[in-house]
Amino acid sequence: MSQTAISIENIGKKYRIQHQRKAAQDSIAGAFTDNIKSLFKPQSKTHSEEDFWAIKDISLEIKKGDRVGVIGRNGAGKSTLLKVLSRIVKPTTGRIEFDGRMASLLEVGTGFHGDLSGRENIYLNGSVLGMSKREIDAKFDEIVAFSEIEKFLDTPVKRYSSGMYVRLAFAVAAHLEPDILIVDEVLAVGDAEFQKKCMGKMEDVSNKEGRTILFVSHQMGAVQNLCNKGLFLRNGTMVNYGPIGEIVNEYLALGNTISSSVFTFESQPNYKKTRAYFTKVEFKNAEGKLSSDFPIGDPMDIHLHFNCENEMKGVVVGIGIVTATELPLITTWSNPENFSAGSHELVFTLKDLFLVPGVYKIIVGISRGGESLDYNPNWVYITISDVNHMLDRQRLVNTASALVLNQLPYRLVSSAR
């Protein structure tokens, strides 16, 4: 019996995209002249076209029971790959073979009929998976209990909130006994408690029932906790496929451009859209020079640059340090401060902090009272390197023994004389 759940050979998906050509004349008079000219000569195209490969030349074999985390930056091709695997989108090149029944949970709205009730959609999805009514009946109560939407079971799903929709969609996908379960970032719509419940269910489906899972998420902690394999996509191509720990480290090292000592925020959602927002974060060493890599124990100055649209009182600026697996290590913040309109800079100094080598995420935020003005949890990264420059480094036996290696104060109560 084959141990391969999914065989992917040279899969690619190509789209034709259009680019609007810039008008030769931007003035009203120029536009009028162009319209007159068009009466006496054939019209030329006002746009150009080009081929865009959303994914290209992806080949791999996924074994039965593997839990594969598909990771990469936005635009890397993750969702396109899952749509191709889910047979929602037809590939341009290549072939895919499945061994078993597949269920997928992608964007909110996929797979359900909005005019049908929750009850009716459960049976619709089951029939699509090839299940008989008797088989669906046997799982029906479990699905309803897991989704926690019994009160709205006979309401058309088009009236559901996005959270209710995802609850029911995941419950259906996970409980109707698929051999292969494909889940996109859609779980982020649900609340934290339900996300935890879903992760536990996926672990049960894989570990206890031997099902295969493909899981897309930007939360590296969730990916590492659930998955044993990782698929790293970049610009539509496969960078690597292997053990999840190795793939996550490679992604953080390559996919997030973490080697930078300066991070700017022009592309972030709150830039110039709130009363106070970050413009730049800089990392400097003890000599005041920009640096992207700090040996264990070296002091680090984190320069936070931000802008206030008007005079503001009681503003708090804070940072947090989080591991690659989303484990919070440190949070610190300023006292409430008053700022005039314009640009400001605040510096946090990290001193005598002995973090083990690795990549760390720096979360930055601005708030006032109970109101969050700017918050950036997935943009700023820093690297802690080896112990070469650490004082008394010979005392360290194993840098993998903990996340923080600080030596705490102690008193010698008794000793041999």
C-alpha positions as CSV (number, residue, x, y, z in Angstrom):
1,M,0.0,0.0,0.0
2,S,1.3,3.5,-1.0
3,Q,2.3,5.8,1.9
4,T,2.0,8.9,-0.3
5,A,-1.1,11.0,0.3
6,I,-0.4,13.7,-2.3
7,S,2.0,13.6,-5.2
8,I,2.7,17.0,-6.9
9,E,4.7,17.1,-10.1
10,N,5.8,20.4,-11.7
11,I,2.6,22.2,-10.7
12,G,2.3,25.8,-12.0
13,K,-0.5,28.4,-12.3
14,K,-0.2,31.2,-14.8
15,Y,-2.4,34.3,-15.1
16,R,-2.6,37.0,-17.7
17,I,-2.4,40.4,-16.1
18,Q,-3.1,43.8,-17.6
19,H,-1.3,47.1,-17.1
20,Q,-3.0,50.3,-18.0
21,R,-0.9,52.5,-20.3
22,K,-0.3,56.1,-19.2
23,A,-2.3,58.6,-21.3
24,A,-0.2,60.7,-23.6
25,Q,-2.0,63.8,-22.5
26,D,-3.2,64.5,-19.0
27,S,-4.9,67.9,-19.7
28,I,-8.5,68.4,-20.8
29,A,-7.2,69.9,-24.0
30,G,-4.9,67.0,-24.6
31,A,-7.7,64.5,-24.0
32,F,-10.0,66.3,-26.4
33,T,-7.2,66.3,-29.1
34,D,-6.7,62.6,-28.6
35,N,-10.4,61.9,-29.0
36,I,-10.5,63.9,-32.3
37,K,-7.4,62.0,-33.6
38,S,-9.1,58.7,-32.8
39,L,-11.8,59.4,-35.3
40,F,-9.4,59.3,-38.2
41,K,-7.1,56.4,-37.3
42,P,-7.6,53.0,-35.7
43,Q,-7.5,52.9,-32.0
44,S,-4.5,51.3,-30.3
45,K,-4.7,49.2,-27.2
46,T,-4.8,51.2,-24.0
47,H,-3.2,48.4,-22.0
48,S,-0.4,45.9,-22.1
49,E,-0.5,42.3,-21.0
50,E,2.0,39.9,-19.4
51,D,2.2,36.4,-18.0
52,F,2.3,36.1,-14.2
53,W,3.1,32.8,-12.6
54,A,1.5,32.7,-9.2
55,I,3.2,29.3,-8.6
56,K,5.7,27.5,-10.8
57,D,7.6,24.2,-11.0
58,I,6.5,22.9,-7.6
59,S,7.2,19.2,-7.0
60,L,7.0,17.1,-3.8
61,E,5.5,14.1,-2.2
62,I,3.5,14.4,1.0
63,K,3.3,11.2,3.1
64,K,0.1,10.0,4.8
65,G,-0.2,11.4,8.3
66,D,2.2,14.3,7.7
67,R,1.2,17.7,9.0
68,V,2.6,20.2,6.5
69,G,2.9,23.9,7.4
70,V,2.9,26.0,4.2
71,I,4.8,29.2,5.0
72,G,6.0,32.3,3.1
73,R,5.3,36.0,2.9
74,N,2.1,37.5,1.4
75,G,2.2,36.9,-2.3
76,A,4.4,33.8,-2.1
77,G,1.8,31.6,-3.7
78,K,0.5,29.8,-0.6
79,S,-3.2,30.3,-1.2
80,T,-2.9,29.6,-4.9
81,L,-1.2,26.3,-4.2
82,L,-4.0,25.3,-1.8
83,K,-6.7,26.3,-4.3
84,V,-5.0,24.2,-6.9
85,L,-4.8,21.2,-4.5
86,S,-8.4,21.8,-3.5
87,R,-9.4,21.7,-7.2
88,I,-10.9,25.2,-7.0
89,V,-8.4,26.4,-9.5
90,K,-7.1,24.4,-12.5
91,P,-3.3,24.3,-12.8
92,T,-1.6,25.5,-16.0
93,T,1.1,22.9,-15.8
94,G,1.8,19.7,-14.0
95,R,-0.3,17.0,-12.3
96,I,-1.5,16.1,-8.9
97,E,-2.5,12.7,-7.5
98,F,-4.4,12.1,-4.3
99,D,-4.8,9.0,-2.2
100,G,-8.0,9.5,-0.2
101,R,-10.9,11.9,0.3
102,M,-10.0,15.6,0.7
103,A,-11.7,18.5,2.5
104,S,-10.6,22.1,2.5
105,L,-11.3,25.3,4.4
106,L,-10.0,28.3,2.5
107,E,-11.6,31.8,2.3
108,V,-14.7,32.6,4.2
109,G,-17.5,31.8,1.8
110,T,-15.9,28.9,0.0
111,G,-17.8,25.6,-0.1
112,F,-21.1,26.8,1.5
113,H,-24.2,28.0,-0.3
114,G,-25.3,31.3,1.3
115,D,-29.1,30.7,0.9
116,L,-29.0,27.3,2.6
117,S,-29.1,26.9,6.3
118,G,-26.3,25.6,8.4
119,R,-28.0,22.3,8.7
120,E,-28.5,22.0,4.9
121,N,-24.9,23.0,4.2
122,I,-23.6,20.2,6.5
123,Y,-25.4,17.7,4.4
124,L,-24.3,19.5,1.1
125,N,-20.7,19.3,2.1
126,G,-20.9,15.7,3.2
127,S,-22.4,14.7,-0.1
128,V,-19.7,16.6,-2.0
129,L,-17.1,14.5,0.0
130,G,-19.0,11.3,-1.2
131,M,-20.6,10.5,2.2
132,S,-24.0,8.9,2.5
133,K,-26.8,10.5,4.5
134,R,-26.3,7.8,7.2
135,E,-22.6,8.6,7.5
136,I,-23.4,12.3,7.9
137,D,-26.2,11.6,10.4
138,A,-23.6,9.8,12.6
139,K,-21.4,12.8,12.7
140,F,-24.1,15.5,12.8
141,D,-24.3,16.0,16.5
142,E,-20.5,16.2,16.9
143,I,-20.3,18.9,14.2
144,V,-23.0,21.0,15.8
145,A,-21.5,20.7,19.3
146,F,-18.0,21.6,18.0
147,S,-19.3,24.7,16.1
148,E,-21.3,26.0,19.0
149,I,-23.9,27.5,16.7
150,E,-26.9,25.2,17.5
151,K,-29.2,28.2,18.0
152,F,-28.6,29.4,14.4
153,L,-28.5,26.0,12.7
154,D,-31.6,26.6,10.6
155,T,-30.6,30.2,9.6
156,P,-29.2,30.8,6.1
157,V,-25.5,31.1,6.4
158,K,-25.4,34.3,4.5
159,R,-26.7,35.9,7.7
160,Y,-23.8,34.4,9.8
161,S,-20.9,36.5,11.1
162,S,-17.5,35.6,9.7
163,G,-16.7,34.0,13.1
164,M,-19.9,31.8,13.0
165,Y,-19.2,30.9,9.5
166,V,-15.7,29.7,10.2
167,R,-16.8,27.8,13.3
168,L,-19.3,25.7,11.2
169,A,-17.0,25.4,8.2
170,F,-14.1,24.0,10.3
171,A,-16.4,21.7,12.2
172,V,-17.7,20.3,8.9
173,A,-14.3,19.9,7.3
174,A,-12.7,18.3,10.4
175,H,-15.5,15.9,11.3
176,L,-16.6,14.4,8.0
177,E,-13.6,12.1,8.0
178,P,-11.5,13.4,5.2
179,D,-8.2,11.6,4.6
180,I,-6.6,15.0,3.7
181,L,-7.5,18.3,5.4
182,I,-6.4,21.6,3.9
183,V,-6.7,24.7,6.0
184,D,-5.8,28.3,5.1
185,E,-5.2,31.3,7.3
186,V,-9.0,31.6,7.6
187,L,-8.8,30.3,11.2
188,A,-7.5,33.7,12.2
189,V,-11.0,35.0,11.8
190,G,-12.1,33.0,14.9
191,D,-11.5,34.0,18.5
192,A,-8.5,32.8,20.4
193,E,-10.4,30.1,22.3
194,F,-11.9,28.7,19.1
195,Q,-8.5,28.7,17.4
196,K,-7.0,26.7,20.2
197,K,-9.9,24.3,19.9
198,C,-9.3,23.9,16.2
199,M,-5.6,23.3,16.7
200,G,-6.4,20.5,19.2
201,K,-8.9,18.9,16.7
202,M,-6.3,19.0,13.9
203,E,-3.7,17.3,16.2
204,D,-6.3,14.6,17.0
205,V,-7.2,14.1,13.4
206,S,-3.5,13.7,12.4
207,N,-2.0,11.9,15.5
208,K,-4.9,9.6,16.4
209,E,-6.6,9.1,13.1
210,G,-3.5,9.3,10.8
211,R,-5.0,12.0,8.5
212,T,-2.8,14.3,6.4
213,I,-3.0,18.1,7.0
214,L,-1.8,21.1,5.0
215,F,-1.9,24.2,7.1
216,V,-1.2,27.8,6.1
217,S,-0.5,30.4,8.8
218,H,1.7,33.4,9.5
219,Q,1.8,32.4,13.2
220,M,5.1,30.4,13.5
221,G,4.2,29.1,16.9
222,A,1.0,27.5,15.7
223,V,2.8,26.1,12.7
224,Q,5.6,24.5,14.8
225,N,3.3,23.2,17.4
226,L,1.0,21.4,14.9
227,C,3.2,20.5,12.0
228,N,6.1,18.0,11.5
229,K,7.0,19.2,8.0
230,G,7.3,22.6,6.4
231,L,7.0,23.9,2.8
232,F,8.6,27.3,2.3
233,L,7.4,29.2,-0.8
234,R,8.9,32.4,-2.1
235,N,7.8,34.3,-5.2
236,G,5.7,31.4,-6.3
237,T,8.5,28.8,-6.2
238,M,9.4,26.2,-3.6
239,V,12.5,27.2,-1.6
240,N,12.6,24.0,0.6
241,Y,10.6,21.2,2.1
242,G,11.6,19.3,5.2
243,P,11.5,19.1,9.0
244,I,9.4,22.0,10.3
245,G,12.1,23.4,12.6
246,E,14.6,23.8,9.8
247,I,12.0,25.3,7.4
248,V,10.8,27.9,10.0
249,N,14.4,29.0,10.7
250,E,15.1,29.3,7.0
251,Y,11.9,31.3,6.4
252,L,12.8,33.7,9.2
253,A,16.3,34.1,7.9
254,L,15.3,34.6,4.3
255,G,11.7,35.3,4.0
256,N,11.5,38.3,6.4
257,T,14.7,40.1,5.4
258,I,15.8,40.1,9.0
259,S,19.3,41.2,8.3
260,S,18.2,44.8,8.3
261,S,19.2,47.2,11.1
262,V,16.5,49.7,10.0
263,F,12.8,48.9,9.6
264,T,10.4,51.4,8.0
265,F,6.6,51.3,8.2
266,E,5.3,52.8,4.9
267,S,3.7,49.5,3.9
268,Q,2.0,48.9,7.3
269,P,-1.8,49.3,7.8
270,N,-1.7,52.2,10.3
271,Y,1.0,54.3,8.6
272,K,-0.4,57.9,8.5
273,K,-3.8,56.6,9.3
274,T,-3.9,57.1,13.1
275,R,-3.2,60.0,15.4
276,A,0.2,58.4,16.3
277,Y,2.1,55.9,14.2
278,F,5.6,54.5,13.8
279,T,7.8,55.6,11.0
280,K,11.0,53.7,11.7
281,V,12.8,51.4,14.1
282,E,16.6,51.3,14.3
283,F,18.9,48.9,16.2
284,K,22.3,50.3,17.4
285,N,25.1,48.7,19.3
286,A,27.2,50.0,22.3
287,E,29.2,52.2,19.9
288,G,26.1,53.8,18.6
289,K,26.4,52.1,15.2
290,L,23.6,50.5,13.3
291,S,23.6,46.7,13.6
292,S,21.4,43.8,12.7
293,D,23.2,41.1,14.6
294,F,24.0,41.2,18.4
295,P,26.2,38.6,20.2
296,I,24.7,37.1,23.3
297,G,24.7,39.7,26.2
298,D,25.8,42.7,24.1
299,P,23.8,45.9,24.9
300,M,21.3,47.0,22.3
301,D,19.6,50.3,21.8
302,I,16.2,50.1,20.1
303,H,15.3,53.5,18.6
304,L,11.6,54.0,18.0
305,H,10.7,56.8,15.6
306,F,7.0,57.8,15.5
307,N,4.9,60.7,14.5
308,C,2.0,62.5,16.3
309,E,-0.6,64.2,14.1
310,N,-1.4,66.7,16.8
311,E,-0.5,67.4,20.4
312,M,-1.2,64.4,22.6
313,K,-1.0,63.7,26.3
314,G,-0.6,60.4,28.2
315,V,1.0,58.5,25.3
316,V,2.7,55.1,26.1
317,V,5.2,53.5,23.8
318,G,6.1,49.9,24.3
319,I,8.0,46.9,22.9
320,G,7.8,43.2,23.3
321,I,10.4,40.5,22.4
322,V,8.9,37.2,21.1
323,T,10.6,34.0,20.0
324,A,10.2,32.5,16.5
325,T,7.6,30.2,17.9
326,E,5.5,33.2,19.3
327,L,6.6,32.7,22.9
328,P,6.6,36.1,24.7
329,L,9.8,36.8,26.5
330,I,9.9,40.4,27.6
331,T,7.5,43.4,27.5
332,T,8.5,46.9,28.5
333,W,6.9,50.3,28.1
334,S,7.4,54.0,28.8
335,N,5.5,56.1,31.4
336,P,2.6,58.1,29.9
337,E,4.3,61.0,28.1
338,N,3.1,64.2,26.5
339,F,4.1,64.9,22.8
340,S,3.7,67.8,20.6
341,A,2.6,67.4,17.0
342,G,5.4,66.2,14.8
343,S,8.2,63.6,14.8
344,H,9.6,62.0,18.0
345,E,12.2,59.4,19.0
346,L,12.2,57.1,22.1
347,V,15.1,54.7,22.9
348,F,14.9,51.5,24.9
349,T,18.2,50.1,26.1
350,L,18.5,46.3,26.6
351,K,21.4,45.6,28.8
352,D,22.6,42.4,30.5
353,L,20.0,40.3,28.7
354,F,21.5,37.0,27.6
355,L,19.2,35.5,24.9
356,V,20.2,32.3,23.2
357,P,21.2,32.6,19.5
358,G,18.3,32.8,17.1
359,V,15.8,35.2,15.4
360,Y,13.5,37.2,17.6
361,K,10.5,39.4,16.7
362,I,10.2,42.9,18.2
363,I,6.6,43.9,18.7
364,V,6.1,47.7,18.8
365,G,3.1,49.6,20.0
366,I,1.7,53.0,20.8
367,S,-1.3,53.5,23.1
368,R,-3.1,56.1,25.1
369,G,-5.3,55.1,28.0
370,G,-7.1,51.9,26.8
371,E,-6.8,52.9,23.1
372,S,-4.3,51.3,20.8
373,L,-3.0,53.8,18.3
374,D,-0.5,51.7,16.4
375,Y,0.5,48.1,16.8
376,N,3.0,46.1,14.6
377,P,3.4,42.4,15.6
378,N,5.0,41.0,12.4
379,W,7.4,43.5,11.0
380,V,10.5,44.0,13.0
381,Y,13.1,41.2,13.6
382,I,16.6,41.0,15.2
383,T,19.2,38.3,15.3
384,I,21.1,37.2,18.4
385,S,24.4,35.5,17.4
386,D,26.8,33.2,19.1
387,V,28.8,33.6,22.4
388,N,32.1,34.7,20.9
389,H,32.0,38.2,22.5
390,M,30.3,37.2,25.7
391,L,32.1,37.8,29.0
392,D,32.9,34.6,31.0
393,R,31.5,32.6,28.1
394,Q,33.4,29.5,29.4
395,R,30.8,29.3,32.2
396,L,28.1,28.4,29.7
397,V,27.6,24.7,29.3
398,N,24.7,24.6,26.8
399,T,23.1,27.6,25.0
400,A,20.1,25.4,24.1
401,S,19.3,24.8,27.8
402,A,17.0,27.8,28.0
403,L,15.8,30.9,26.2
404,V,17.4,33.3,28.6
405,L,20.8,32.6,30.0
406,N,21.2,35.3,32.7
407,Q,23.1,34.4,35.8
408,L,21.0,35.3,38.9
409,P,22.4,36.7,42.1
410,Y,23.2,34.1,44.8
411,R,24.5,33.8,48.3
412,L,27.0,31.2,49.4
413,V,25.6,29.9,52.7
414,S,28.2,27.3,53.4
415,S,31.2,25.9,51.6
416,A,34.2,23.6,52.2
417,R,37.2,25.3,53.9
